[in-house]
Amino acid sequence: MAIQIFQKRLDDASRTFIASQFNAYRSLVQLPIEMTSDHSTIVMTNDTMLRQVFYQYLNLLKSQRATDLIRTALNATYLSDDVITGNYQTDILRQSTRIMPPIGRA
């Protein structure tokens, strides 16, 4: 059950992100949040940091003419009754073509 809830949250976050809807994205995120890629780890502890990373990443995707951000849950675990943590892979697409290697593969 945790992985289905986590996947739904990832889908919602991807949709709001690609649509440039920071406030909707923010409502889906609990701080602090840690995002780890193959190259770095970023820990965002407040709204200012989250907003800054959101727009930096969004600008990067726009510069690549990305049209889709697909996040696939790899695993998920309940930390408490209302907190789930997990790992996921991100695929960045232009139309239906991957434009960079997957991020966060297991």
Backbone as JSON Lines, residues from 0, in Angstrom:
{"i":0,"aa":"M","n":[0.82,-1.2,0.0],"ca":[0.0,0.0,0.0],"c":[0.86,1.27,0.0]}
{"i":1,"aa":"A","n":[1.97,1.26,0.72],"ca":[2.83,2.45,0.78],"c":[3.33,2.86,-0.6]}
{"i":2,"aa":"I","n":[3.69,1.87,-1.42],"ca":[4.24,2.21,-2.74],"c":[3.19,2.84,-3.65]}
{"i":3,"aa":"Q","n":[1.92,2.41,-3.53],"ca":[0.87,3.01,-4.34],"c":[0.62,4.46,-3.94]}
{"i":4,"aa":"I","n":[0.61,4.72,-2.65],"ca":[0.43,6.1,-2.16],"c":[1.61,6.96,-2.59]}
{"i":5,"aa":"F","n":[2.81,6.42,-2.44],"ca":[4.02,7.13,-2.83],"c":[3.99,7.44,-4.33]}
{"i":6,"aa":"Q","n":[3.61,6.47,-5.16],"ca":[3.55,6.69,-6.61],"c":[2.54,7.77,-6.96]}
{"i":7,"aa":"K","n":[1.4,7.77,-6.31],"ca":[0.38,8.82,-6.55],"c":[0.95,10.19,-6.22]}
{"i":8,"aa":"R","n":[1.66,10.29,-5.1],"ca":[2.27,11.56,-4.71],"c":[3.32,11.99,-5.73]}
{"i":9,"aa":"L","n":[4.12,11.04,-6.21],"ca":[5.12,11.35,-7.24],"c":[4.45,11.85,-8.51]}
{"i":10,"aa":"D","n":[3.37,11.19,-8.93],"ca":[2.64,11.62,-10.13],"c":[2.1,13.03,-9.97]}
{"i":11,"aa":"D","n":[1.5,13.31,-8.81],"ca":[0.96,14.64,-8.55],"c":[2.07,15.69,-8.54]}
{"i":12,"aa":"A","n":[3.19,15.36,-7.91],"ca":[4.32,16.3,-7.84],"c":[4.89,16.56,-9.24]}
{"i":13,"aa":"S","n":[5.01,15.53,-10.04],"ca":[5.53,15.71,-11.41],"c":[4.61,16.6,-12.22]}
{"i":14,"aa":"R","n":[3.32,16.38,-12.1],"ca":[2.33,17.17,-12.84],"c":[2.41,18.65,-12.46]}
{"i":15,"aa":"T","n":[2.47,18.93,-11.17],"ca":[2.53,20.33,-10.73],"c":[3.87,20.96,-11.1]}
{"i":16,"aa":"F","n":[4.93,20.15,-11.06],"ca":[6.26,20.67,-11.38],"c":[6.35,21.08,-12.84]}
{"i":17,"aa":"I","n":[5.98,20.19,-13.74],"ca":[6.11,20.47,-15.17],"c":[5.18,21.61,-15.58]}
{"i":18,"aa":"A","n":[4.12,21.85,-14.79],"ca":[3.18,22.95,-15.06],"c":[3.62,24.25,-14.37]}
{"i":19,"aa":"S","n":[4.79,24.25,-13.74],"ca":[5.34,25.43,-13.06],"c":[4.45,25.93,-11.91]}
{"i":20,"aa":"Q","n":[3.8,25.03,-11.21],"ca":[2.87,25.39,-10.13],"c":[3.53,25.15,-8.76]}
{"i":21,"aa":"F","n":[4.37,26.1,-8.36],"ca":[5.13,25.9,-7.11],"c":[4.21,25.7,-5.9]}
{"i":22,"aa":"N","n":[3.18,26.5,-5.75],"ca":[2.32,26.38,-4.57],"c":[1.66,25.01,-4.48]}
{"i":23,"aa":"A","n":[1.21,24.49,-5.61],"ca":[0.63,23.15,-5.62],"c":[1.69,22.1,-5.3]}
{"i":24,"aa":"Y","n":[2.88,22.29,-5.86],"ca":[4.0,21.38,-5.57],"c":[4.33,21.41,-4.08]}
{"i":25,"aa":"R","n":[4.39,22.62,-3.52],"ca":[4.74,22.78,-2.1],"c":[3.75,22.06,-1.2]}
{"i":26,"aa":"S","n":[2.48,22.05,-1.58],"ca":[1.47,21.39,-0.75],"c":[1.66,19.87,-0.7]}
{"i":27,"aa":"L","n":[2.47,19.34,-1.6],"ca":[2.72,17.89,-1.65],"c":[3.99,17.47,-0.93]}
{"i":28,"aa":"V","n":[4.78,18.45,-0.5],"ca":[6.11,18.18,0.05],"c":[6.15,18.49,1.54]}
{"i":29,"aa":"Q","n":[6.74,17.57,2.29],"ca":[6.97,17.81,3.71],"c":[8.44,18.13,3.91]}
{"i":30,"aa":"L","n":[8.72,19.23,4.57],"ca":[10.11,19.63,4.84],"c":[10.55,19.11,6.19]}
{"i":31,"aa":"P","n":[11.82,18.79,6.34],"ca":[12.87,18.85,5.31],"c":[12.7,17.72,4.31]}
{"i":32,"aa":"I","n":[13.2,17.97,3.11],"ca":[13.18,16.95,2.07],"c":[14.58,16.81,1.49]}
{"i":33,"aa":"E","n":[14.99,15.59,1.29],"ca":[16.3,15.31,0.73],"c":[16.12,14.72,-0.66]}
{"i":34,"aa":"M","n":[16.82,15.29,-1.63],"ca":[16.79,14.76,-3.0],"c":[18.2,14.39,-3.39]}
{"i":35,"aa":"T","n":[18.36,13.15,-3.79],"ca":[19.67,12.62,-4.14],"c":[19.66,12.16,-5.58]}
{"i":36,"aa":"S","n":[20.66,12.61,-6.33],"ca":[20.84,12.15,-7.71],"c":[22.13,11.36,-7.76]}
{"i":37,"aa":"D","n":[22.52,10.98,-8.96],"ca":[23.79,10.27,-9.13],"c":[24.98,11.17,-8.79]}
{"i":38,"aa":"H","n":[24.76,12.5,-8.79],"ca":[25.87,13.43,-8.65],"c":[25.87,14.25,-7.36]}
{"i":39,"aa":"S","n":[24.71,14.38,-6.71],"ca":[24.68,15.24,-5.53],"c":[23.47,14.92,-4.66]}
{"i":40,"aa":"T","n":[23.52,15.48,-3.46],"ca":[22.39,15.41,-2.53],"c":[22.07,16.82,-2.09]}
{"i":41,"aa":"I","n":[20.78,17.16,-2.13],"ca":[20.33,18.48,-1.7],"c":[19.31,18.27,-0.59]}
{"i":42,"aa":"V","n":[19.5,18.97,0.52],"ca":[18.54,18.93,1.62],"c":[17.89,20.3,1.71]}
{"i":43,"aa":"M","n":[16.58,20.33,1.54],"ca":[15.84,21.59,1.61],"c":[15.08,21.61,2.93]}
{"i":44,"aa":"T","n":[15.34,22.66,3.72],"ca":[14.78,22.73,5.07],"c":[13.73,23.81,5.23]}
{"i":45,"aa":"N","n":[13.56,24.66,4.2],"ca":[12.55,25.72,4.3],"c":[11.99,26.05,2.92]}
{"i":46,"aa":"D","n":[10.94,26.85,2.91],"ca":[10.27,27.19,1.66],"c":[11.17,27.94,0.69]}
{"i":47,"aa":"T","n":[12.03,28.79,1.2],"ca":[12.91,29.56,0.33],"c":[13.85,28.64,-0.44]}
{"i":48,"aa":"M","n":[14.43,27.67,0.27],"ca":[15.32,26.71,-0.39],"c":[14.56,25.86,-1.4]}
{"i":49,"aa":"L","n":[13.37,25.41,-1.0],"ca":[12.57,24.57,-1.9],"c":[12.21,25.34,-3.16]}
{"i":50,"aa":"R","n":[11.78,26.59,-3.01],"ca":[11.42,27.42,-4.16],"c":[12.63,27.62,-5.08]}
{"i":51,"aa":"Q","n":[13.78,27.91,-4.5],"ca":[14.99,28.14,-5.29],"c":[15.35,26.9,-6.11]}
{"i":52,"aa":"V","n":[15.36,25.73,-5.49],"ca":[15.69,24.5,-6.2],"c":[14.62,24.17,-7.24]}
{"i":53,"aa":"F","n":[13.35,24.38,-6.89],"ca":[12.24,24.14,-7.81],"c":[12.47,24.91,-9.11]}
{"i":54,"aa":"Y","n":[12.73,26.21,-9.01],"ca":[12.87,27.03,-10.21],"c":[14.2,26.79,-10.94]}
{"i":55,"aa":"Q","n":[15.25,26.45,-10.22],"ca":[16.51,26.12,-10.89],"c":[16.33,24.86,-11.75]}
{"i":56,"aa":"Y","n":[15.71,23.86,-11.17],"ca":[15.49,22.6,-11.88],"c":[14.51,22.81,-13.03]}
{"i":57,"aa":"L","n":[13.46,23.57,-12.78],"ca":[12.48,23.86,-13.83],"c":[13.15,24.58,-15.01]}
{"i":58,"aa":"N","n":[14.01,25.56,-14.73],"ca":[14.71,26.28,-15.8],"c":[15.64,25.35,-16.58]}
{"i":59,"aa":"L","n":[16.28,24.41,-15.88],"ca":[17.13,23.43,-16.55],"c":[16.28,22.59,-17.52]}
{"i":60,"aa":"L","n":[15.12,22.13,-17.04],"ca":[14.27,21.31,-17.9],"c":[13.74,22.1,-19.1]}
{"i":61,"aa":"K","n":[13.38,23.35,-18.86],"ca":[12.91,24.19,-19.97],"c":[14.01,24.42,-21.0]}
{"i":62,"aa":"S","n":[15.25,24.59,-20.53],"ca":[16.36,24.8,-21.46],"c":[16.6,23.56,-22.33]}
{"i":63,"aa":"Q","n":[16.2,22.4,-21.82],"ca":[16.32,21.14,-22.57],"c":[15.06,20.83,-23.37]}
{"i":64,"aa":"R","n":[14.07,21.73,-23.29],"ca":[12.77,21.58,-23.95],"c":[12.06,20.29,-23.51]}
{"i":65,"aa":"A","n":[12.19,19.98,-22.23],"ca":[11.52,18.81,-21.67],"c":[10.0,19.03,-21.67]}
{"i":66,"aa":"T","n":[9.28,17.97,-21.96],"ca":[7.82,18.04,-21.97],"c":[7.19,17.16,-20.89]}
{"i":67,"aa":"D","n":[7.96,16.18,-20.4],"ca":[7.42,15.26,-19.4],"c":[8.47,14.9,-18.38]}
{"i":68,"aa":"L","n":[8.01,14.73,-17.16],"ca":[8.83,14.31,-16.04],"c":[8.13,13.11,-15.44]}
{"i":69,"aa":"I","n":[8.74,11.93,-15.61],"ca":[8.09,10.71,-15.15],"c":[8.91,10.15,-13.99]}
{"i":70,"aa":"R","n":[8.28,10.06,-12.85],"ca":[8.92,9.5,-11.66],"c":[8.28,8.14,-11.38]}
{"i":71,"aa":"T","n":[9.12,7.14,-11.19],"ca":[8.63,5.78,-10.94],"c":[9.12,5.33,-9.58]}
{"i":72,"aa":"A","n":[8.19,5.02,-8.69],"ca":[8.53,4.56,-7.34],"c":[9.27,3.22,-7.43]}
{"i":73,"aa":"L","n":[10.41,3.15,-6.75],"ca":[11.17,1.91,-6.69],"c":[10.87,1.15,-5.4]}
{"i":74,"aa":"N","n":[10.65,1.89,-4.33],"ca":[10.27,1.31,-3.05],"c":[9.68,2.4,-2.18]}
{"i":75,"aa":"A","n":[8.99,2.0,-1.14],"ca":[8.39,2.96,-0.21],"c":[8.16,2.27,1.13]}
{"i":76,"aa":"T","n":[8.33,3.05,2.19],"ca":[8.18,2.53,3.55],"c":[7.49,3.57,4.41]}
{"i":77,"aa":"Y","n":[6.62,3.13,5.27],"ca":[6.0,4.02,6.26],"c":[7.02,4.33,7.35]}
{"i":78,"aa":"L","n":[7.23,5.62,7.62],"ca":[8.03,6.03,8.79],"c":[7.14,6.2,10.01]}
{"i":79,"aa":"S","n":[5.88,6.55,9.74],"ca":[4.85,6.67,10.79],"c":[3.51,6.51,10.08]}
{"i":80,"aa":"D","n":[2.43,6.67,10.81],"ca":[1.11,6.48,10.21],"c":[0.84,7.41,9.03]}
{"i":81,"aa":"D","n":[1.46,8.6,9.04],"ca":[1.18,9.57,7.98],"c":[2.41,10.08,7.25]}
{"i":82,"aa":"V","n":[3.52,9.33,7.36],"ca":[4.76,9.73,6.66],"c":[5.32,8.52,5.93]}
{"i":83,"aa":"I","n":[5.53,8.7,4.62],"ca":[6.11,7.65,3.77],"c":[7.41,8.19,3.19]}
{"i":84,"aa":"T","n":[8.41,7.35,3.14],"ca":[9.66,7.68,2.46],"c":[9.89,6.64,1.38]}
{"i":85,"aa":"G","n":[10.64,7.01,0.37],"ca":[10.9,6.05,-0.69],"c":[11.95,6.53,-1.65]}
{"i":86,"aa":"N","n":[12.27,5.67,-2.58],"ca":[13.22,5.97,-3.65],"c":[12.48,5.87,-4.97]}
{"i":87,"aa":"Y","n":[12.93,6.66,-5.93],"ca":[12.28,6.65,-7.24],"c":[13.27,6.98,-8.32]}
{"i":88,"aa":"Q","n":[12.91,6.62,-9.53],"ca":[13.69,6.96,-10.71],"c":[12.96,8.04,-11.47]}
{"i":89,"aa":"T","n":[13.71,9.01,-11.98],"ca":[13.13,10.08,-12.78],"c":[13.59,9.97,-14.22]}
{"i":90,"aa":"D","n":[12.64,9.99,-15.13],"ca":[12.92,10.04,-16.56],"c":[12.43,11.37,-17.09]}
{"i":91,"aa":"I","n":[13.31,12.06,-17.8],"ca":[12.99,13.36,-18.38],"c":[12.87,13.18,-19.89]}
{"i":92,"aa":"L","n":[11.7,13.56,-20.41],"ca":[11.39,13.31,-21.81],"c":[11.08,14.6,-22.58]}
{"i":93,"aa":"R","n":[11.4,14.56,-23.86],"ca":[10.9,15.56,-24.8],"c":[10.02,14.77,-25.75]}
{"i":94,"aa":"Q","n":[8.72,15.08,-25.71],"ca":[7.73,14.25,-26.38],"c":[7.86,12.85,-25.77]}
{"i":95,"aa":"S","n":[8.2,11.84,-26.51],"ca":[8.31,10.5,-25.94],"c":[9.74,10.01,-25.88]}
{"i":96,"aa":"T","n":[10.7,10.92,-26.07],"ca":[12.1,10.54,-26.13],"c":[12.84,11.0,-24.88]}
{"i":97,"aa":"R","n":[13.53,10.06,-24.23],"ca":[14.34,10.4,-23.07],"c":[15.48,11.32,-23.53]}
{"i":98,"aa":"I","n":[15.67,12.44,-22.81],"ca":[16.69,13.4,-23.24],"c":[17.93,13.4,-22.35]}
{"i":99,"aa":"M","n":[17.9,12.62,-21.29],"ca":[19.08,12.43,-20.46],"c":[18.92,11.09,-19.75]}
{"i":100,"aa":"P","n":[20.01,10.56,-19.23],"ca":[19.91,9.27,-18.53],"c":[18.97,9.37,-17.33]}
{"i":101,"aa":"P","n":[18.36,8.26,-16.96],"ca":[17.49,8.27,-15.78],"c":[18.26,8.74,-14.55]}
{"i":102,"aa":"I","n":[17.55,9.41,-13.66],"ca":[18.13,9.9,-12.43],"c":[17.61,9.04,-11.28]}
{"i":103,"aa":"G","n":[18.52,8.59,-10.42],"ca":[18.11,7.86,-9.23],"c":[17.81,6.39,-9.45]}
{"i":104,"aa":"R","n":[18.36,5.81,-10.47],"ca":[18.1,4.39,-10.67],"c":[18.67,3.57,-9.52]}
{"i":105,"aa":"A","n":[18.0,2.48,-9.26],"ca":[18.42,1.63,-8.13],"c":[19.57,0.73,-8.55]}
